[in-house]
Every structure is written in C-alpha cells, then in structure tokens.
Amino acid sequence: MEIAVIGVPSAAGAYGVGLSRAPAAFREAGLIEGLRGAGLTISDTGDVPVQPYTTDPQHPRQQNLGRVVEVALAVADRVEALSAEGRLPLVLGGECTLTLGIAAGLVRRRPDVALAYLDGDIDLDTPQTTRSGILDAMGIAHLLGLEGSAPELRDIGGRSPLIEGRRVAAIGYDETELGDARRRLADLHGVHRYGRASVEGRPALAAAEALAALGDRDGLIVHFDVDVIDSTELPLGQFPKFNQGLSVDDTMAALETLCGAGDVAAIVVTEANVDNDPDGRYVRRLVDGMVAAIGSGLSGGHRVAGAG
C-alpha cells in the first residue's frame, strides 16, 4: 500500500507557534526519505492551509473553535479521498484535534474504525470542565460525544459518538493527571486504558493487549502524541511530561507494535513544538525513531498475530 503524507500545520486548537511548523520540520529531518529507505512506497500530498496560533479571549472555554472545525473538515476530506484511492494517510501535525478530522473522514467508508491513542493524556475535558479552553485537551471528549462538548466539533463526522468508547484504547497516559472524574468517564464509555505504569518495560506487550481489546474492527487509526515521551529525555511535547512520560525506546516499541497491526487505516503524529528544539537535534532523534517504528511495523517487520 502506498503511504500518502498530509501536513497539517495547525496550532489553532492549542497554543505555541512551533506546532504549526512541525510538518515542515519532520520533512526537513528526513522522515519521508527515511521511510522510503525502510522499503515503503510513499508520496507527499502537501499541506492543508496553515492555521497559526492566536489567542481567542472572546471564547475562553473553546478557543478558536471555528478554525479547529475548519481544519478538521479539511483533514476529513483529504483522508477520505486518499483512503478511497487505497492509500494510507500519514498525517503530520500540528495539534491533536486533527485526529477528529481523520476519524470523520474514515467513518464515511469504515463505520467501525477503531483508535489507538498513544498520548500523554486521555483528553477528556469539555468546554464546561476546562480550565484552559484549549481544544486539543478535549479531543476524546468530542470523539465520544460527552455532555458539554461543542456540537460544531462533536458532530463533524455526521454521528455522535464519532467512535464508541469500546473502540478506543488509551495508551501511555499519565495516570496521576487522570483524576477520579475522568476515570469514571472513561470507564462509563468503555475506553480501554493502558496507563504509563502498565506500558513501561513492556511496551510491545501492552500495545498488543490494547489491539486485542479493540477486537473486530474496520481498520485502525494510530494516534501518536509526542507528549507521551518523557520530556527529560526528549523535550518536544507541547505539554511536557517531566519524569511522567515514557522513554523514547518504550514509546517507539509501542508505536511499532501498533503500526504492525495489519489493518492500519491512518497514522497521525501530533504535538511536537519545534520551538523547543532550536538546533533540530530532538526532531532528528524523533524522526529517526519514527522511521524505525513505522517503517518496521508497516513493512511487516513487526506484525501482531491475529490483529484486525
């Protein structure tokens, strides 16, 4: 299968200009050439329009909602078209609300698609419960259609929930930041949870368990948020996890397993703020890890028995 790269240079749902520069930084660090060198067929389809970071003081609980929806819809159309052509979208963000767009595009053709959410957070805030108003902390809440979510974003896929909780696996998140209320919500909606403590030291096994828990499905979205990595080792994440994230090695082992599921429908990389890396060395390290993990997983170097 041909892999089709889509750049989404958007920081609309977050804050920090560096997020919108991440797709270009990944390319400059050799991501596409590296994946070709790993034996994959890959093309670059360019970027959706840039959405830089701006403040939105008039909407403190759902900042830049209109722009976030605009990006998500543009991503949905691109993902649907590429999937219809038999190509596998590799989406380079940007902030992580774009995963809603990926899901919205795929469910038009794959109504039972599932989501593996490799992320430092589960993102279950809504405009009613948020303290920051930053929508990229609310992605799963809108995916699940939680009470208090913004209808404009919740309903972009034409149905709610966009993906049911039983088809979502949260992997590598920081349990200490989950809290009792979010834990109850995740349990209520049947989200499969594999926190950092259950991934450390056994990342491939934990990821395989998550894939098995998702059961029968019509394809898999692999979401990789860079803030799942411990910032003491790789300080790129928009929301840093100092001594609360996974190691680079554990992260890449989990990512490789997820990409080796055999039914991957899209891969997305989000939340790398390249302003945290003035000389580019951390981006290069991240790209090297992604080339190895994604390349090995998709090329069949690592396949999860029975997945999909």
C-alpha positions in Angstrom: 0.0 0.0 0.0 1.2 3.5 -0.8 1.6 5.8 2.1 0.4 9.4 1.5 1.7 12.1 3.7 -0.6 15.0 4.6 0.8 18.0 6.5 -1.5 19.8 8.9 0.4 22.9 10.1 -2.2 24.0 12.6 -1.9 25.3 16.2 -5.5 26.5 16.2 -6.6 24.1 19.0 -3.6 24.7 21.2 -1.0 27.4 21.8 2.5 27.8 20.6 3.6 28.8 17.1 6.0 25.9 16.9 3.3 23.3 16.5 2.3 24.7 13.1 5.9 24.3 11.9 6.2 20.7 12.9 5.2 19.1 9.5 7.9 21.1 7.7 10.5 20.2 10.4 9.6 16.4 10.1 10.2 16.6 6.3 13.4 18.6 6.7 14.7 16.0 9.2 14.3 13.3 6.5 11.1 11.5 7.5 9.9 10.8 4.0 13.3 9.7 2.7 13.8 7.6 5.8 10.5 5.7 5.3 11.4 5.2 1.6 14.7 3.8 2.8 12.8 1.4 5.0 11.2 0.0 1.9 7.9 1.8 2.0 6.2 3.4 -1.0 5.4 7.0 0.0 4.2 10.2 -1.6 3.8 13.7 -0.2 0.4 15.2 -0.9 1.3 18.6 0.6 -0.4 20.6 3.4 -3.8 21.8 4.3 -3.8 25.6 4.9 -1.8 26.9 7.8 -3.7 27.8 10.9 -1.2 29.5 13.3 -1.7 30.0 17.0 -3.7 33.0 18.0 -5.5 34.0 21.2 -9.3 34.0 21.4 -10.2 35.9 24.5 -13.9 36.2 23.5 -14.3 32.4 23.7 -12.2 31.4 26.8 -13.7 27.9 27.1 -13.5 26.8 23.5 -10.7 28.9 21.9 -10.6 29.1 18.1 -13.4 26.6 17.7 -14.3 27.7 14.2 -10.8 27.4 13.0 -10.4 24.0 14.6 -13.5 22.8 12.9 -12.3 24.2 9.6 -9.0 22.2 9.9 -10.8 19.0 10.9 -13.1 19.2 8.0 -10.3 19.8 5.5 -8.4 16.8 7.0 -11.6 14.7 6.8 -12.0 15.3 3.1 -8.3 14.6 2.3 -8.3 11.4 4.4 -11.5 10.1 2.8 -10.2 10.8 -0.7 -6.8 9.1 -0.1 -8.4 6.1 1.6 -10.8 5.7 -1.3 -7.8 5.6 -3.6 -6.3 2.7 -1.5 -3.6 4.9 0.1 -2.7 5.0 3.7 -2.7 8.6 5.2 0.3 9.6 7.3 -0.8 12.8 8.9 1.8 15.2 10.3 0.5 17.8 12.8 0.0 20.2 14.3 -2.1 19.8 17.3 -4.2 16.8 18.1 -7.8 17.9 17.4 -6.9 16.9 13.8 -7.4 13.3 14.8 -11.1 14.1 14.9 -10.9 15.0 11.3 -9.1 11.8 10.5 -11.9 9.8 12.2 -14.6 11.8 10.5 -13.0 11.1 7.1 -12.6 7.4 7.7 -16.0 6.6 9.2 -17.6 7.6 5.9 -16.2 4.4 4.5 -15.2 2.4 7.6 -18.0 2.8 10.1 -16.4 0.5 12.7 -12.9 2.0 12.6 -11.0 1.9 16.0 -8.5 4.3 17.6 -5.2 3.5 19.4 -4.4 6.7 21.3 -0.7 6.8 22.3 -0.8 10.0 24.2 0.4 11.5 27.5 -3.3 12.4 28.3 -6.7 11.0 27.5 -8.1 14.5 26.6 -11.5 14.1 28.3 -12.1 17.8 29.1 -15.1 19.6 27.6 -15.8 23.4 27.3 -17.7 23.0 30.5 -14.9 21.4 32.6 -11.8 23.0 31.0 -9.6 25.5 32.8 -7.5 26.4 29.7 -10.1 26.5 26.9 -7.6 24.7 24.7 -9.4 22.3 22.4 -6.6 19.9 21.9 -7.2 18.8 25.5 -10.7 17.8 24.5 -10.3 15.5 21.6 -11.5 12.2 23.0 -14.4 14.1 24.8 -15.7 15.2 21.5 -15.0 11.9 19.8 -17.2 10.2 22.4 -19.8 13.0 22.3 -19.6 13.8 26.0 -22.1 16.1 27.6 -20.9 19.6 27.3 -18.8 19.1 24.2 -19.1 21.7 21.4 -21.7 20.5 18.8 -19.7 22.0 15.9 -16.8 19.8 16.7 -18.7 16.8 18.2 -20.8 16.3 15.1 -18.3 16.8 12.3 -18.5 13.2 11.3 -22.3 13.2 11.0 -22.8 11.0 14.0 -22.1 11.0 17.7 -20.3 9.3 19.1 -17.9 9.5 16.2 -16.1 6.4 17.6 -17.6 4.4 20.5 -15.5 4.1 23.6 -15.2 0.3 23.2 -13.3 1.0 20.0 -10.8 3.4 21.7 -7.6 2.4 23.5 -5.7 5.0 25.5 -2.1 4.0 25.8 0.8 5.5 27.8 -1.1 8.4 29.5 -0.1 9.8 32.8 -2.4 8.2 35.4 -1.6 10.9 38.0 -3.3 13.5 35.9 -6.4 11.5 35.0 -8.3 12.2 38.2 -11.4 10.4 39.5 -13.9 12.3 37.4 -12.1 11.5 34.1 -11.5 7.9 35.2 -15.2 7.4 35.8 -16.0 8.9 32.4 -13.5 6.6 30.7 -15.0 3.6 32.5 -18.5 4.6 31.7 -17.8 4.8 28.0 -15.8 1.6 27.9 -12.5 3.2 26.9 -9.7 0.6 27.2 -6.9 2.1 29.4 -3.2 1.2 29.5 -1.5 3.9 31.5 2.2 4.7 31.7 2.8 2.2 34.5 1.4 -0.7 32.5 3.4 0.2 29.4 6.9 0.9 31.0 9.2 -2.0 30.4 6.7 -4.0 28.4 5.6 -1.6 25.6 5.1 -4.1 22.8 3.1 -6.4 25.0 0.9 -3.5 26.3 0.2 -2.3 22.8 -0.6 -5.8 21.7 -3.0 -6.1 24.6 -4.7 -2.9 23.5 -5.1 -4.1 20.0 -6.6 -7.3 21.2 -9.0 -5.4 23.4 -10.3 -3.4 20.5 -11.5 -6.6 18.9 -13.1 -6.8 15.5 -12.9 -3.5 13.7 -12.9 -1.9 10.3 -9.4 -0.5 10.4 -7.3 1.2 13.0 -6.2 4.9 13.5 -2.8 5.1 15.2 -2.6 8.4 17.0 0.9 9.3 18.3 1.1 12.5 20.5 4.8 13.4 21.2 3.9 14.4 24.7 3.7 10.8 25.7 7.5 10.8 25.8 9.3 11.9 29.0 10.5 15.5 28.4 13.6 14.9 30.4 14.7 12.7 27.5 13.0 14.4 24.5 11.7 17.9 25.3 9.5 18.4 22.2 6.0 17.9 23.6 3.7 20.9 23.7 2.6 19.7 27.2 5.8 18.4 28.7 5.9 15.4 31.0 8.9 15.7 33.2 9.5 12.3 34.8 6.0 11.4 34.0 6.3 10.1 30.4 7.5 7.0 28.6 11.1 6.6 27.4 11.8 7.1 23.8 12.6 3.4 23.4 9.4 2.3 25.1 7.4 4.8 23.0 8.8 3.6 19.7 8.3 -0.1 20.7 4.7 0.6 21.4 4.3 2.6 18.1 6.0 -0.2 16.1 3.5 -2.7 17.5 0.5 -0.5 16.7 1.7 0.1 13.2 2.2 -3.6 12.8 -1.5 -4.4 13.5 -2.1 -5.3 9.9 -5.3 -3.2 9.5 -3.9 0.3 10.0 -6.1 2.9 8.2 -4.3 6.1 9.2 -1.3 7.2 11.3 -1.1 10.7 12.9 1.8 12.4 14.7 0.9 15.5 16.8 2.0 18.0 19.4 5.7 18.4 18.6 6.6 22.1 19.3 9.7 22.6 17.3 10.3 25.9 19.1 11.6 23.7 21.9 14.4 22.5 19.7 16.3 25.4 18.2 19.1 23.3 16.7 16.9 20.5 15.5 18.6 17.6 17.3 15.5 16.5 19.1 13.4 16.5 15.9 16.0 14.4 14.2 16.0 11.9 17.1 12.2 11.7 17.0 12.2 11.3 13.2 14.8 8.5 13.4 12.7 6.7 15.9 9.5 7.1 13.9 11.3 5.9 10.7 12.3 2.7 12.6 9.0 2.1 14.3 6.6 3.0 11.5 8.9 1.5 8.8 9.2 -1.8 10.6 5.6 -2.0 11.6 4.1 -1.2 8.2 6.6 -3.2 6.2 5.8 -6.4 8.1 9.0 -6.4 10.3 6.6 -6.5 13.3 3.2 -8.0 12.9 0.8 -8.6 15.8 -0.7 -12.1 15.5 -4.4 -12.0 14.9 -4.7 -8.2 14.9 -7.6 -6.9 12.8 
